Amino acid sequence: MGCLKIGGRGGRLRGRPPMPCCRRLAPRLCLLYAAVLGCLSQLDGLALTWPVEIASGELDAAGNWSDGEDPPLQLDASAVAPWAWDTSPMESPSALAHRSTEARALLAGIPIVRELQAASSRGEPSFTIPPGEYSFGSELVDLFRLNDMFVDVSGVTFWFTYGGGLRFIDCRNLQWIADSPNRPFVIDYDPPVFAQGRVVDVSNLRAHRWVDAVFDPAYPLPSRSDRLFARASTTKVAFWNPATRTIRRKQEGAVNIWLQNSQDHGHAWRIFMTGGINSMLGADAPGVGDLITVMPRLWPHSLQLLRCQGVTIQAMHIYGGTNIGIVETSGHGGHFYKQLRIGRRDGSKHLMSVNADGFHSNSAVVGATIQSSEIAYTGDDLLNIYNGICIVLERHSNTEIVVLDHKETIDDVLLPGDAFTFFHLKSLERLANVRLAASPTHFYGNNWPTRVKGVRGTLRASPYNIPVPSAISFDKDSVFLLRFESPLPDAVQPYFSLGQSLEKANRGASIRDSWLHDGYSRAGLTKATDTTIERTLFQRAGGVHIGYELHWFEGDLALADVKILDSTFEACGSPAINIDTKAKETILARNIISPSSRITERPPFILPPSPPTPPKPPPRSPSLLLLPPPSSARPLARSPPIQAPPKTLEPLSHWVEVVVASFGLACLTAIAAIVIIAEQWRKAQVAGQAARNAAAIQAAEERRTRPDDNQATYMATKARSAESRGKRQVAQEPAHTPSDGKVPGEREEEDEGFHRTVL
């Protein structure tokens, strides 16, 4: 549009094209859409059934998602299995996307555990956590001194992300009870805490130790830049038979394939490995089409019992964790676990349960009892029960020594008067048995807080030659000063002497009527005296080891009275039961050992699992409440539409949800009104400006066509002057007429009249 100069001010009249109809309606339609969604979310909160259908799809041979109906492709002619993810009902990612839309029903976890802690402080004998899904994120939930208390956790799920977990600290006679395995207490993690995919190339496995694999986007990707993998102390790799979904492994011992590096090649990830990969290159070597998992290990554990006594846990299910499933450390111990389940969630596509050991019992006074339980699909040993080993670092005097207690064997366990036994590093000959004059104390003298970091290197070197794993690190809090009632013999010397309590040594552990299967490493480690295993089925793991492991500082150096009775070992290596030569009085009776295994339904002593319908995880983002699932959250295989079950909310959460939804709807309405009023005001301003511009143009045109005011005034004055001169000429006779024809004084009058007019 052109510009017009108005009134000599140099301003511009800027025209604006009329707003298209679609542009005027777009803001209103968006607001109307948001308001409708707000109303639906409010109605959905009132326990209406809201069916949700999740789109299905698959991963093609190039690693791309496809919604077509064509059958899945095979990668090449050498593929051992079709390139199709299992089409059985799955939880990830379609159910995860569906559950994210249902995240409104999740409950905040911190308030309920605060109520529980407050009830314990008041001395209340019982507490009930209402059934439901509780979100804790990456919080490490610590519960202190729940003494002589019954806690009902039936139908309760604690959801964590990596970095989160549950700890019982200094609890005594706590009963953490779910009434049935059909209504268990569940610990689970969302998103999952390991990478999972399928192998597409193994041609460089033998020569260069790497494979190419495509990973499921519903799981973390195995990138070193990802926080989950960047924080891991170690990361292991496992290959799985796609038909049986069991780990490919050598017959005995641990698999122990470590992730060295990973590279994103766009269509696939290149996984570089180190460790025991060569031992896997036999008849059961990994191949194209195999499943693969990459499991980072980092603190904390899913559940930890620290300095506790007599805790009873019933019907607890653990479906995930970045480290060990259950760890019990120090204290009196004597805990009882019934209907425990550490494994895969029913109906999920997870290959793993936890990324390290399943159950880990360390240096309590009395060992644990596990009954009618299942431990499976772990990233390391299924079961480990032991007493810790100390190493003498320094001898201060005949009655004082400094020891390294890496396994927390003596802290908060040993008391004055307790016996402490010393052994020779090489021969394990018993050197002395002396009693403590005082409780152990942390020792920070002689620069040991700094020196302790070099102990691992010292132990690895000659003449000690202890192959301490790189995963073990020592810190200043592991150094203790021990004082004794009587002098120590000269044979007790730094580094050549080991020590532990044989009285408080995790004795009396029992595992019965249980099922331990499909472990990455060994089926069981019984390294504590008076351990009993009976009527237990072991399958597809590295067998049971009876003895000590000095490089891990684990085991009873005077191990005896281990009994394995009426149990079955299938595909657990050869030998299925490995007994250290120094273990005494071991009893093996009526056991069945088979070199092969069968895919077993749950044994009759395992009660029914939880229902297959998975609960809802924590929300990924608040925006998911109003937006459809992201494009990355798509299923790997075609599956029937998933219908959300009807929801019945608790009274408090019901009203909170109604208030929040109403407030949101009111805000949307107010915003819509403000936008409409602003639009009308803008239209009025445009119309007014157009009218003012038209008036200005019309006035300018009129001024251009009429005479100039100064010229008109000048002509009128000149006419009056001429009329006055004529009258004077008539009144008198002219004496002389100048040659120029002008009357004397005319120019002066004209000029005078003009100047007078102008002024």
N, C-alpha and C positions, 0 to 999 in steps of 0.2 A: 504494500500500500504506500502511496505517495505521502509527502510531507508538505504542509502549508504553514507559511509564516504568518502569525496572527499578532496585530497590535504592536508591531515593531519590537517584540521581546525575544525573538529568536527561539521560542518554544516549539515543541513538536507535538502534533496530534497523532498518537499511535493507535492504529486500528487493531482489533483482535478478532479473529475469525470466530464464528459461532461454535460452541462446544458440541461435538457430535453426540447423538443420542446415546450411543453405547458408552461413551465416556462419562456422560452424566449418570447413567444407571449403574455403572460398575461399582462405585463405592457403596451404593445402597444394597446391591445384590450381595456383596461380600459381607456387609454387616448383617444382612438377613440370614445368610448362610451360617455365620458364627452364632447368631442368636438361636437358630434352629438346633445347632449342635449343642449349645448350652442347655436348651430345654431337654433334648434327648438324654444328655448326660445326667440331668437332674432326675428325669423319669427312670433312667436305668438304675440310679441309686436307690429307687424305691422298690427294689427287689422284683423288677420286671424281667422277663426272659428276653435276652437280646442276642439272637443268633448271629454269628459272625462266620463268614465263609472265607477261608484263606486260599489264595491262588496257589496252584501247584506248578511244578516245573522240574527241570533236571539239569544236570551238568553234562555238557557234551564233551567230545573227545578233545576239543581245543581248550577246555576249561572255561567255556562260556555258558551262561544260563540260557535255557531255551524253554519256551512254553508250548512248543509244537507237540504233535502227537506221534512224531516219528520215533521208532525204537532207538534206544541208546546205542552208540557206536562202540566198537572195540578199538583199542589203541593201535594194535598191530596183530599180526597173525600169531605172535608168541604169547599173547596175553593168556594168563592162566584162568581168568574169570572175566565175564562180560563187564564192560565199563558202565555199570549201572549201580548206583547206590541201592542198597537194600530197600525194597518197597514196602516193608512191614511198617506198621504204625510208628510214627517217630515223634519225638519231642522237639528236636532241633533241626532246622530253625523255625518251621512253620508254627509249632506249638508255642515256641518262645515269642514269636511275633504276636500270636493270638493272646498269650498271657500278658504281654506288655500292654495291650489295650484294656486288659482287665485290672490294671495295677491300682485302680482306685480302691479296691477292696483290701489292699495291704495295710498292715498296721505298723505304726512306728514301734520299734523294738525297745529303744532306750527307756521310755517311761515305764514299761511293764517290769523290766529288770530292776529299775529303781524302786518300784513298789515292793518287789520281792526282797530286795536288800533291806528296805525299811521294815518290812514285816519280820525279818530275821532279827534285826536290831531290837525290836520290841519283844522278842522272845516268843513269837507266835509259833505253835507247833506245826502248822500246815499252811500251804498257800497253793492256789490254783491259777495257772496261767490259762486264760480263756483260749479255746481252740482257734487257730487262725494262722495266717502267714505274717511273720514279723520280719521287717527289713532292718538290717544293721549296717549295711554298706561295708566299709573297710574297718569298722570299729572292732577292737579287741575287747570283748566283754569279760570283765573280771568280777566274779562273785566271791566275796570274802566271808568266812566264818559262818557258813550256813550250818549251824550245829543243831543236832537232834530235831531235824525238820523234815517233813514230808511235802514234796512239791509234785503236784499233778500236772503233767505236761502232755496229756493225751491229745492227739490231733494237732500238735503245735509244730510249726516249721520255723527255724531260724535261717534266714537267707543272708549270706555274706558275699562280698566281693573279695578278691585277693587282698591279703593284709588283715582280714578279719578272722575271728575265731572265738571260742568260748573257753574260759578257764575257771576252775574251782580252786580256790586258794585257802588253805588252812581250814578246810571244812571237816566236820566230825559227825559221823552217823547221819549223813544226808541220804535221803531216799528220793531219787529223781526218777519218777515212775510214769510211764504211759501204760494204760490198762490193757492194751492189746497190740500185737504187731499190725493189726488192721487200722489202728489209730496211733501210729508211732510218734515219737519225738524225732524230728528230722533236722539234720544240719546239711545244707546244700549251698552251692555257689553258683551265681549267675553274674556275668557270663562264665562259661566253663574256664578252667584254669590250665588247660593244655591245648595244643594244636592237634588237629586230626584231619587226615586226608587220605589220598590214594597215590601209590607209586606209578609213575608213567615211564620211567627209564632207569634200568639197572646196568647198562652196558659198561659203566665206569666204576661199578661197585668194587670189583676185585682189584683193579689196577690203581685206582685213585681214591677209593673210599668215599664216593658220593653217589647220590641218586637224585633224580628229579621227581617231584611230587606236586600234585594239585591239592590245595587245602580247602576244607569246608569253611566258607566265610562266616558261619555261625559260631565258629571257635576263634580264639586268638590266632593270628598268623605268626609263624616262627621267626620273627624279626628281632635282631639284637637291639634295634631302636625302640621296640615295644617295651613299656615299663615292666611288664610281667617278666619278660625274658632278660631284660637288662639288669634287674635286681637279683636274678637267680644266682645262688652259689654254684650249683651244678645243674646241667640239663641232660636228660637221657632220651634215647630214641628207641622205639620198639616197632617191630613189624608184626603184622597180624594176618592170619589166614582168613581171607574174605568169606570163605564158606562156613567155617566153624566159629569165626570171630575170636580165636584164641591166639596167644602170642607164639610167634615162631621163636624157638629157643633150642639151645643145646640141651642135652639130657640132664646134666647136673650143673649145680652152681648157678651163678647169676649171669644174666645176659651182658649187662654192663657195656652198652654202646653209648658213647658220649657225643653230644653235639659239639662240634668244633667251630663251625661257622655256617651261615645260611645266606643265600643270595636270591633276590627276587628277579626272575627272568621274564616277568610279564605273564606269560601263559602258565608258568610253573615256578616252583621254588627249588633251588639246588641245595641239598642238605649234605654238608661235609661232616664226616664222622671220624671218631678215633675210639680206641679201646678194643673190645673183643669182637670186632666185626669179622675177623678172619675165622673165628670159631663157628661162625654162622654160615660159612660158605660150603656146607655139605649138601646132603640130599634135601634138607628142608630150608634151603637158602631163600632169601627174599626174591620176589619176582615182580614183573609188571602186573598190575592189578591188585597187589597186596595193599592192605590198609597200613597206615603209618601214624604213630603218635609221637609228639615231641613234648616232654614233660619237664618244665622248669621246677626246681626245688627251692623254696624260700620260706622263711619263717613268717607266721607262726603255724602251729598245728591246729587241726580242726577242733579237738578237745584236749585239754590238758588238766590233769589233777596234780597240784603242787602242794606237798606237805599235808596231805589229807589222810584221814583215817576212817575206815569202815563205810565208804560210800557205796550205795547200791544204785545201779542203773539198769532199768528194764525197758525193753522195746525201743531202743535208740537205733536210728538208721542214719548212717553217714554216707552221702553220695558224692562228696567231693572234698578237695583240700589240696593246698600247694605243698604240704609236707606230710607228716604222719597223721593217721586218722585219730588215734588215741594214744596219749603219752601220760603215764603216771610216774612221778619222780619224787623221791625222798618221802619223808614222813613215815608213819607207822604202816600205811598200806592196808592190806586185807580187804580190798575192794571186791565187789561181786557184780558181774555183768551177766544178764540173762536176756535172751532173744536180741542180742546185739547183731546188727547187720552193717558191714562195711562193704559196699559193692556198687553195682550199677543200679540206677533207678529204673524200675519197670517201665517199659514203653519208651525209653530214651534211646538215642543213637550213641551214647557215650561208650567208648571202649574202656576207659579208665574209671577208677573210683578216686583214690588219692594218689599223689605223686611220689610218695615214699612208703615207709612201712605201714602195715595196717594197724597193728597193736604193738606197743612198745612199753615194756615195764622195766623200770630202772631203779634199783637200789632202795627199795622200800624195806621195812623190817619184815613184813609178811607179804608173801606173793598173792597175786590176784586169782580169782576163780571166774572162768568163762564157761557158760553153759548154754546149750541149745542156740548156738550163734553161727553166723556166716561171715567169713573174711575173704574177699576175692578182688581180683583185678587191680592189684596194688602196683605202684611203681618201684617197689623194692621188696623186702622180706614181708611175708604175711604175718609172722609172729616173732617177737624177740623178747625173751625174759632173761634178765641177767643181774649180776651184782657188779658194781664198778671196781676198777683197779686203780690204785694210786701209785705214783712213782716218786721215790725219794730224790729231792733236788739238792738238799744241803743239810749238813749235820752241824748244829750249833754247839751242842754239848752232849754229854752222855745221856741226858734225859730230854733233849729238845731237838727236833728235826723239822725241816721244811719239806712239804710234799705238794705234788701237783695232783689235784682232784678234778679231772676234766669231766667226770660223769656225775658230779654232785653226790658222791657216795657218803661223805661224812658230815657235810654241813646240815645242821638241824636234825641229824640222825644220832650221832654218837654223843654220849654223855660221860661225865666223870665216872670212872669205874668200869667202863666198857673195855673189852679186850680188843687189841689191834695186833694182827699177825703179819710178819714180814717173810718174804720169799726171795730167793735168788733169781735174778733175771733170766739166766740161762738154764739152770737145772730145775728151777721151781722147788728147790730144797727149802724146807721151812727153817728160817733163821732165828726167829724169836716170837714170843707171844707175851706182850706186856699190856698193862692196863693204863688208861688215861688218867692223869691227875687233874685235868681240866678239859672243858669242852673245846673243840677246835676253833681257832680264830683266824680270820683273814690276815695275811702277812704281806706288808708292803715295804719291808726293809730291804737293805742290800741291793737296791735298784731292781728288785724282781719284777715290778710292774713293766719294766722295759725288757729285761732279760728273758722273761717267759716267752716272748715271741720267737726266740731262737731255739727253744727246746726241741721243736720238731726236727730241725736240721741236725741237732746234736744226736738225737735218738736214731736218725736214719744213718748216721755215719758209723764207721768202725770205732770201737769194738762192739757197739750195742746192736747195730744192724736191725732195728725195728722198722718195718716199712709203714710208717705212719702215713695215712692217706692225705692227699692235698686238701681234701674237704674238711679236715680237722684243723682248727686254729685254737690257740690257747690265749687267755687273757688274764689280767691281773687278779680277777676275782676267783680264779681257780687255784691260787696259791694259799696254803694254810700252814699254820704253826701248830705242831702237836707237842704236848708236854706229858711225860709219863711218870708213873710212880717209882719205877725202878730203872737203873741204868740199862742202856742198850748195848748189845755185844758189838765188838769191833767189826763184825761181818756186815753190819748194816751200813752201806756206803752209798753215796749219791749215784744215781742212774743204774747201778747194778742191783738195786733192791726195790722190790715191789711190796705194796702193803694193802690190806683191806680188813674189814671186820667180817668174821665168819659167823658171828652170832646174829647180827642184823644184816642179812644177806639175801633178802627177797625170797626166803624159803617158803616151801609149801604151796607153790602155784599149781593150779589144776585147770585143765582144758578137757571138757567131756561133752559127748553128744553134739558135736559141732562139725562144720564143713569148711575146710580151708582149701581154696583152689585158685588156679590161674594167677600165680604171682610172677612178677618180673624176675625175682631173685629166688630165695629159698623158701620152702614151705614153713619152716619153723626153726628157731634157734633156742634151745633149752640150755641155758648157761648158768642156771641157779640150782642149788642143791634141793632135793626132795620135790622135784617137779613131776607131775603125773599127767599123762595124756591117755585118755581112754575113750573108746567108741567114737572115734573121729575119722572122717573121710578126708584124705589129702589127694588132690588131683593137680597134675600139670604145673609142677613147681620143682625147685631144686632139691627136694628132700629135706629131712630133719637133721640138724647138726647138734650133737651133744658134746660140749667142750667149751673152751674159752677162746677168745680172739684177742691176743695181746695188742695187735696194731690198732684195734678199736678201743682198747682199755675196757673190755667187757668180758665178764665171766668169773665164775667162782674158781679160784686157784686150788681149792680142795674139793672139787665137784664130786658129788656122790648121790646115790639113791634116786636116779632118774628112772622113771617107769613109763613105758609105752605099751598099752594093753588093748587088745580087741579092736585095733584100728586097721584101716585099709589105705594102701599107698598105690596110686595109679599114675604111671608116667611121671614118676618123681626122681628119675635118674638112677644111677647105679654107683654106690649103694643108695637105696632110698633112705636108710638111716645110717648116718655117719657118726661113729663114736670115737672121740679122742682117746688116745692110749692112756692118758692120765686120769680119765674119768673112772670112778670106782663104783662098784656095786650097781651097775646099770641092769635093769630088768626089761627084757623084751619078751612078750608072751602073746600068743594067739593073734598075731598080726598077719594080714594078707598083703603081699607085695606083687604088683602086676606091672610089666613094662609098658603096657598100653592103657588107655583110658577111654571112657565113654562120656558122651555129653549127657549129664545126669540131671534129671529133675531133682528138686529139693528132696533130700532124704526125709523119711517120715518124722525124724526128731526135730526138723526145722518147721516151725509153725508158719502158716500162710503169710506171704509178704503183704506190704501195703497195697492198696488198690492201684491199678496202673495209671489212673488219671493223675497227671502231675499237677502240683499246686502252682500258684502264680508267683513269678519272680519279682524282685524290685524293679521299678520303672527305670528304663534307660535314660529317659529325658522327659521333663514335663510336657514338652511339645507333642509327645506321642499320644497324649490324651485327646487331642483334637485333629491330629494328622494321621493319615494311613501309614502302615509300616513302611520303613525304608526299603529301597529296591534291593539292598544287600540281604535283607532278611527274607529269603525265599527258600522253599523246601528243595531238597536234593532229589526227590523222587515224587512221582504222582501219588497222591494220597487222597482219600475222600475228604470232603469238607468237614471242618471241625466245628462243632456246635458248642458254644459256651454254656456251661450249666447254669441253672437259675441261681441267683445269689440271695442270700438272706443275711442282712447286716445286723450287727449288734445294735442295741438302742442308741448308745452314745455315738458310735460312728455314723449311724443313720442320720441323726439330727445334725451332726457336724457336716456331713456331706450335703444335706439339704440347704443349710445355711450358706455354705461355700458356693453351691451352685446358684442359689438365689442372688447372692451378692454379685457373682459373675454376670448373671443375666441383667441385673440392674445396671451394672457398669456398661455393658454392651448397649443397652437402651439409651443411657445418657449420652454415650459417645455418638450414637446414631442421630439423636436429636441435635446435638451440637453441630455435627457435620451438615445436617439439612438446613439449619438456621444460617450457618456460614455460607452455604451455597446460595440461599435466597438473598442474603446481604450482598454477596458478590455480584449477582445479577442486577440488583438495584443500582449498585455503583456503576456498572457498565452502562446501563440505560441512561443514568443521569449525565454521565460524561459525554455520551453520544448527543444528548439534547443540547448541552452547552456548546459542543463543537459546531452543531448546525446553526445555532443562533449567532455564533461568532462569524461564521462564514457568510450568513445573510447580511449582517451589518457591514462587513467589509465590502460586499458587492454594492450595497446602496451608496456607500461613501464614494466609491469609485465613479459612479455615474452622475452624481450631482456636482454643481460648480463649487470651486474652492471659495471658502468664506472670505478670505482676504481679497480676492479679485472682485467679488460682488460688491464689497464695501467700497473699494476703490472706484468703480464705475459709477456708483450712486453719488459719491462725493464729487466726481468730475461733472456729472450732469447738473448738480446743484450749482456748481461754480459757473458753468456756462449760462445757466438761466439768470444768475445774478449780473453777469457782465452785460447781457442783452438789455436788461432793465436800465442800467446806467447809461448805455449808449442812446437809448431813446430819450432819456431825461435831459441830456446835454448834447451840444453840437461838438463833434470831434474837431480839435485844433489841428492835429497832424496824424497821419497814418504812417507808421513805419513801413520800410520796404519789405520787412519779413512778414507783414500782415498780421502781426500779433499785437494784442492790446498790452500796453505796459502793465507790469505787475501780475500777468496771468501765470507765468511759470512759477513765480514765487508762491502764488496762492495754491496752485496745484501741488507744488512740492510741499507747501505747508500743510495743505489738506491731507495729502498722502501720509506724511510723517505723523500728522496728528492722528489719523485713522489707525495707522500701524501701532502707534503707542497706545 
